[in-house]
Amino acid sequence: MKKIFLVIGASAFGLLTIAQSHTQFFLKGVAALMQKQYNESVSMFTEAIRLNNTSEKYYLMRAEAFLFLGQFNDAINDYNEANSLKTGIADYGLSRTYAKSGDYKNALLYLQRHLESLYRNPSSVIKKDDAFAQFKYTDEWHDLWQKDWHSNFDKLTEEVDYYIRKGDIESALEYLNNSYSDYQKEPCYYALRAKLYALKENYAAAIADYSAALSLNKDSSSYYFSRGLAYLKSEKYKNAIDDFTRGLKLSPENFEFYLTRANAFAGLSDFSSAIKDVEFYLGFFTEDQKAIFSCGEYYYQNADYLNALKYFNKNLKIDSANPEYFKARGKTYLQTKTFNYAINDLAMSLDLKPDDGETYLYMGLAKYGSGNKDDACSDFQKAIRLGNKLALKYSIDYCGK
């Protein structure tokens, strides 16, 4: 009976692994690519493709890794595979690869196809692409741009971007609103206007426009992420979490939004969920100092001081000259009532950043806890002089002044 259970269990585990692991390998490949670990990235994408060869995204990403390695034939093969799964999706990648390999005839062919496709990049993006650094000096490149490839909306977007660069958001909005009747059924129009409203910090209007864009295109992860950010800025944390979750379901490789969703969870004081998101992210980016620090802070807010110390220790192992890391570990030691450790860390923080009123507040509390009332009261006064308002309460309560 036990053997049968093990066989069934192993089979079920195997099915579960096959069902889930290609996404995990894909995410590992993306993370490796982002960290310039190109051989590792190729290895991970290869395993993802072995388990699921129906996603054009997997081939596109492996092709990019091959391109960084200078393996042009392998990149071309993968881009062609992606194109066979979704026509035109890889034409820009093929053009870039041929250009880098010096095959300008094919570079021109695929760039023309790209410019005629729905995936068309703005001319400003194409012209600044380093992959075309040498191709730009050819007659073929010059002749290509004699034709106006871009739609009226592309031109509208470039004009809006010009106003944004000038910092003139009002003119950008006026210009965009004047074109409303031409694009009222285009999701990209509402997304562009929402971007302007977000820049003006008019988050209600931004949310309304992103919602309009999503009503016309429910499969855009970028719209969900952008609306989620507007919700987050509006402190509508539940709505933000819902949008980040939808976006990550569509595009799980957008790693930064695991951290952003964690921030939204923290806004609801759901620190356990915030910790899960950050630890998931850290499974791919183990040395990310900001993420490590955030995880420590979430554990601290969740009153799990031992785990908070573990993460702040990691911070200090990587960077032992950061006053914020010493302060964070010091305030955590304070919560565990290991006052001497707290004092040592807070002293280090003050050596590195002597004008931090909050650190003097923690130092005063640590000294008071260790029985050194006079020095504690002196530190509270220093904190008050540096603008820490909370120190006044402790000074009155503990020192009578």
N, C-alpha and C positions, 0 to 999 in steps of 0.2 A: 504493500500500500504506500509506503514511504517513497519507494522508487517511482511509482506512478505519479505521485504528487510532484516529485522533483522534475520529472519529464514534462508534465503539464506546465509546471511553473516556469521551467526553462523556455518552453515553447512560447508561452504567453509573454515572457520577458523579451524573447527574440522578436516577436511580432511588434511589441511596443517599441523596441529599439529601432527596427526598420522604419516604423511609422514616423518616428520623431527625429532620428539622428541626422537625416540629411540637412534639416534646418540648422541643427547645432553645428555641423561641420561647415555649413555655409557661413554662419556667424563667426566661427573661429577663423575662417578664411578672410572675411572682411576685416576683422580685428587685426590679423597679421598684416594684411595689406596696408591698413592705416598706420601700422607701426614699422613699415618698410621691411618687413620680414617676408620677402617675396617668395623664396623657395618654400617656406612653411605655408604661405598663402596658397600657392599652387597645389601643394599636397592636400590641404583641407578642401579646396574646391573640387579637386579630383575625386575625393571620397564622397563629397556631396553629390556630384554628378553620377558616380557609380550607383548611388542609392536612388537618385531621381534625375533622369536625363530629359525631363520635360520642361524645365524652367530655363528660359532664355537668360534670366538674371545670373544664373550660375555660370553660364558660358561667358557672358559679358565680363563678369568680375575676374574669372580666371584669365581671360584674354588680357585684361588690364595688368594683371600680375606678370604674365609672359612679356608684355610690352616693356615693363620696367626692367625685366631681366635681359632685354634685347633679343628675345627669342621670337623673331618676327613671324616666322612660318607657323609656329604654334599659336600665336595670337590671331593670325589670319584665319586659321582653321576654326578657332573658337568663335570668332566673330561671324564666320559663315554659318556655323551651327546655330548661333543665336538668330541670325536672319532667317534660317529655315523654320524656326519656331515662331518668329514674329517678324514679318517682312519689314525691312527698312530700319529696324531697331539698332542695327550695328553698323550702318553705313558710315557714320561719323568716326567710329572706332577704326573701321577699315581704312578710311582716308588718312587718319592720323598715323596708322601703322605703315602704310605704304609711303607716306611722306618721310617718316623717320628712316625707312630703309632705302630711301633715294629713288623709289619707283614713282615718279611724279605723274606718269600717265594714269596709273590706277588711282593715285591720290586724287587727281582731278575728277576722274570718273565717279568715285564714291562721294566726293564732296558735292558734286552737282546733284547726285541722287539725294544726298542728305538735305540740301537746300530746297529740293522739291517735295520733301516729305513733311508729315505732321510732326516729326521729331526735331524739326529745324531749330538750331541754336541761333541766337541773335548774331548779327555780323560782328558786333563789337567783341563777343566772346571768341568767335572763330579767329578773328584777326590778331587776337592777343595770345592764341594758343602756341606754346613753345614747340609743339610737334611740327608746326609749319614754318619753323624758323628759317630753314634753307629754301623751302618751296616758295616762300614769299618773294624771292628774288628772280623768279622765272617769268617769262612772258605769259605762260598759261595762267598763272595766278593773277597777273594784271588784267588779262582779258576776261577772266571769270567775273571780276567785280565791276566790269562795265555794265553788266546786267543788274537790274534792281530785283533782287531775289525775294525781298521781304514783303509781307502783307501789310495792309494798312494798320492792323493792330500791332505788328512788330514796331512800326514807326511810331505809333502812339506810345508804346512802352518805352522806347528809347527817349522820346521827348519828356515823358514823366521822370525817367531816371536822370535826365539832365537837370530838371528842377530839383530833384532830391539832392543831387550832388551840390547844388547851389544853396541848399538849405531852405528853399522856397516852397514849402509844402502847400501853402494856400494856392499858389499859382498852379501847382501840379494838380490839385483837386479841381480847380476851376476848369483847367484844360481837359481833364478827364470827364467831368460832368457834362461838358459841352458835347461830348461824343456818346452820351448815354443811349440815345435812340438807335444808334448804329450797332450797339453791342449788348443790348439788354437781355439777350438770350445766351450770352457767352460767359461761362463760369470764370474764365481768366480775367474778364473785365472786373467782376465783383471782387475777385481776389486781389487784383492790383489796387482797387480803390480801398479795400480793407487794409492793405499795407500802409497806405497813406494815413488813414484814420488812426492806425496803431502808432505811427510815428508822431501824430498829434496827441497821443495818449487819450484819444476818444475811443475807449475800448468798447463801449456799447455799440457804436456805429460800426466798428471793425467786426464785432461778433455778428451783427446783422448781415453784413456783406459776405463774410465767410459762410454764413448759413445759406445765403442765396447761392453762392458758388457751389456748395455741397448739395443743394437741392437739384442742381443741374449736372453734377458729377460727384457721385457718392464714392467713387473709387480712388480719390486723390488723398494719399496720406499727408501730403504737404498742407492741404487745406485743414485737415483735422489738427495737425501739429500747430499750425498758425492760429487757428481759433482757440486751441487749448492754451496757447501762450496768452492770448487776449483774456481768456477766462482767468488764468492764473494772475495776471496783472490786476484784474478786477476783484481778486480774492474770492472768486467763485470756484472753490477748490474741487468740489464734486464734479462740476461740469468739465473742469480742466482734466481731471483724471479720466473721465469717460472719453474725452477726445484723444488724449494721449494713448489710451488703450486701443481705441479704434485705429489710430495711425500706426501703432506698433504691430497690430495684427496684419495690416497691409504691408508694412515695411519694417520688419523686426531688426534690420541692420542699422537703423538710425539710433545708434547707441546713446547719443547725448540725451535722448528723450526718456530713457530709463532714469537718468539723474533728474530730469525736469519733472517727471511724474513723481519721483521721490519727494521733491520739493513741495508738490501739491499735496501728497499724503501728509507731509509734516504740517502743512497748513491746517489740516483737520486733526492734528495731534495723533494721527495714526502712524506712530513711529515704527511699529513692527513692519508695516507694509513698505514704508520708506526704506527701511534697512534691507528688506528683500530685494528691492530694485537696485540699490547701490551695490549690494553684494553680488547680484547677478552681473552687473556691469564690471565689477572688479574681477570677476572670473575670467574676463577677457583682457582687461587693462590693469594688471596687478600693481603697477608702479604709479598709477595716477594719484598724485598727491592730494589734489582737491577732493577727489572721490573718497580717498582714505579718510581725510579729515571730516568730510560730511558724514561718513558712516560712524565715525567716533562721536560726532555731535548728536546724531540721532540716537545712538545707544545711551549717551549721557542724558538726553531729554527723556528717554524711556526708563531712566533710573537703573540701567544695567551698567554699572560703573566698571566692572571687571572687563567687559568687552569693550567699553569705551577706552579704557587704558590700553588694551591690546592694539587698537587702531592708532591711538596717539603715539604709542611706542614705535609703530611702523613709520609714522611720519618722521619722528625724530631720528630713526635709524637711517632714513634717506636724506634728511636735511636737519642737521643738528644746530643750525644757526637761525632758525625761524622763531621769533618771539611768540607768535600765535600758538605754535605747537607746544611750547613750554607752558604757556598760560592755560591752554586747554587741559594738559595733563595735570597741571597744578590744581586747577579748580576741581578736577575729578578726584585727585587725592584728598582734597578738602572734604568732599562728600563722603569718602570712606574713613574720614577722621584720622588719616595718617598724616598728621599736621607737619611733621618735620620734612617728609617728602614733598608736601605741598609748598612749604616755605622755600625749599631748595629750587624747585622748578620755577616758582614765581620770581625768585631772585634772579634766576637766569634770564627770564623773560624781561625783567626790568633792566638788566645789564644791556640787553639788546635793544630795548625800546623803553627808555626811562620816563616818557611822558604819557604813559597809558594809565588813566584814572581807574579803569576797571581792574587792572592788575593790582593796583594798590588796594582797592577794595577787597579783593580776594586775599591779598597778603595780610591785611588787617584781620580778616576773619580767621585765617590760619593761625596767626599769632595769638589772637584772643582764645582760640580753641586750645592752644598749647599752654595757656596760662600767662602769657606775656601781655598784660592789659595795656601797659604804658606805651609800648611800641605799637600795639594794635591801634590805639587811639591816634597816635602820630600818623600812622598810615591812612587812617580814615580821613584825617585832615588833608593829607596830600591828595587823596582821591577827590575830595571836595574841591580843592583848588584847581584840579585838572578837569573839573566839570562833571564829575560823576554824581548825579543827584541821589542815587540810592545810598551812597556813603553817608549822607546827612542823617538818614533814618538810623543807621547802625551807630553813628557817632552819638546821637541822642540817647538811644536805647542802652548802649554798652558803656558810654563814657560820660553821659550826663551833659553833653554839650554838642 
